[in-house]
């Protein structure tokens, strides 16, 4: 499912070259990201747990609850990301309730994958 991004025209996309660290495990976070193009590796304790591709998202825990990043995100290819801060995330949850369900499904799927590989 494509995540609707009603802020895409109001948000400056972020671009990263392959190999660039977007954020590291343990850093404070305040945004999640929607992948507009390219692929991002998510690593926990150095181990790749998922590759997020176009229309996928990552970093959602930072907008759900404050705290440190639980994974490291690295650009696997050249990428374009659309950041969503907490305020925009909450607005989307309010305006597009299925968005919250989609994020919860993704978070649950990711957690199951990590648990299965542990």
C-alpha positions as CSV (number, residue, x, y, z in Angstrom):
1,X,0.0,0.0,0.0
2,X,1.2,3.4,-0.8
3,X,1.4,5.7,2.2
4,X,-0.5,9.0,1.4
5,X,1.8,11.9,2.0
6,X,-0.3,15.0,2.0
7,X,2.8,17.0,2.9
8,X,4.9,15.9,0.0
9,X,4.6,19.3,-1.8
10,X,5.3,21.1,1.5
11,X,8.3,19.0,2.6
12,X,11.8,19.2,1.2
13,X,12.9,15.7,0.2
14,X,16.2,14.5,1.6
15,X,18.6,12.8,-0.7
16,X,21.4,10.5,0.4
17,X,24.1,8.6,-1.6
18,X,24.5,4.9,-1.2
19,X,26.4,4.0,2.0
20,X,25.3,7.2,3.9
21,X,24.2,6.7,7.4
22,X,20.8,8.4,7.9
23,X,20.6,7.8,11.6
24,X,22.3,5.5,14.1
25,X,21.1,3.2,16.8
26,X,21.1,5.1,20.1
27,X,20.6,8.6,18.5
28,X,17.7,10.7,19.5
29,X,15.1,10.8,16.8
30,X,12.2,13.2,15.9
31,X,11.2,12.1,12.4
32,X,10.1,9.0,10.4
33,X,10.8,8.7,6.7
34,X,8.9,7.5,3.6
35,X,11.1,6.2,0.9
36,X,10.3,8.0,-2.3
37,X,13.0,6.2,-4.3
38,X,15.9,3.8,-3.6
39,X,16.5,1.3,-0.7
40,X,17.5,1.7,2.9
41,X,19.0,-1.0,5.1
42,X,17.9,-1.2,8.7
43,X,20.5,-2.7,11.1
44,X,20.1,-3.7,14.7
45,X,23.4,-4.4,16.5
46,X,25.1,-4.4,13.1
47,X,22.8,-7.1,11.6
48,X,20.6,-6.3,8.6
49,X,17.0,-6.9,9.7
50,X,15.2,-5.3,6.8
51,X,15.6,-3.5,3.5
52,X,13.0,-0.8,3.0
53,X,12.2,0.1,-0.6
54,X,10.1,2.6,-2.5
55,X,6.9,3.6,-0.7
56,X,8.0,1.9,2.5
57,X,8.8,3.7,5.7
58,X,11.1,3.5,8.7
59,X,11.9,5.5,11.9
60,X,8.3,5.4,13.0
61,X,9.2,4.7,16.6
62,X,10.7,8.2,16.9
63,X,7.3,9.8,16.2
64,X,5.3,7.3,18.3
65,X,7.3,7.8,21.4
66,X,10.3,9.9,22.3
67,X,13.6,8.1,22.8
68,X,16.7,6.7,21.2
69,X,16.7,5.0,17.8
70,X,16.5,1.3,18.0
71,X,18.2,0.7,14.7
72,X,20.7,2.2,12.3
73,X,19.4,3.2,8.8
74,X,21.9,3.2,5.9
75,X,21.2,4.1,2.3
76,X,21.7,0.9,0.4
77,X,21.3,2.8,-2.9
78,X,21.1,6.5,-3.7
79,X,17.8,7.5,-2.1
80,X,15.2,10.2,-1.8
81,X,13.3,10.4,1.5
82,X,10.3,12.3,2.6
83,X,10.6,13.1,6.4
84,X,7.6,13.3,8.7
85,X,8.0,14.9,12.0
86,X,5.8,14.1,15.0
87,X,3.4,17.0,14.3
88,X,2.8,15.9,10.7
89,X,2.6,12.3,11.8
90,X,-0.2,13.1,14.3
91,X,-2.0,15.2,11.7
92,X,-2.0,12.3,9.2
93,X,-3.2,9.9,11.9
94,X,-6.1,12.3,12.6
95,X,-6.9,13.0,9.0
96,X,-6.3,9.5,7.5
97,X,-7.0,7.0,10.2
98,X,-5.9,4.0,8.1
99,X,-2.4,5.6,8.0
100,X,-2.1,4.7,11.7
101,X,-3.1,1.1,11.0
102,X,-0.6,0.9,8.2
103,X,2.2,2.1,10.4
104,X,1.2,-0.4,13.2
105,X,1.1,-3.2,10.7
106,X,4.6,-2.3,9.4
107,X,5.9,-2.0,13.0
108,X,4.4,-5.4,13.9
109,X,5.8,-7.0,10.7
110,X,9.3,-5.6,11.4
111,X,9.2,-6.8,15.1
112,X,8.1,-10.3,14.1
113,X,11.0,-10.5,11.5
114,X,13.5,-9.4,14.2
115,X,12.1,-11.9,16.7
116,X,12.2,-14.7,14.1
117,X,15.9,-14.1,13.3
118,X,16.9,-13.9,16.9
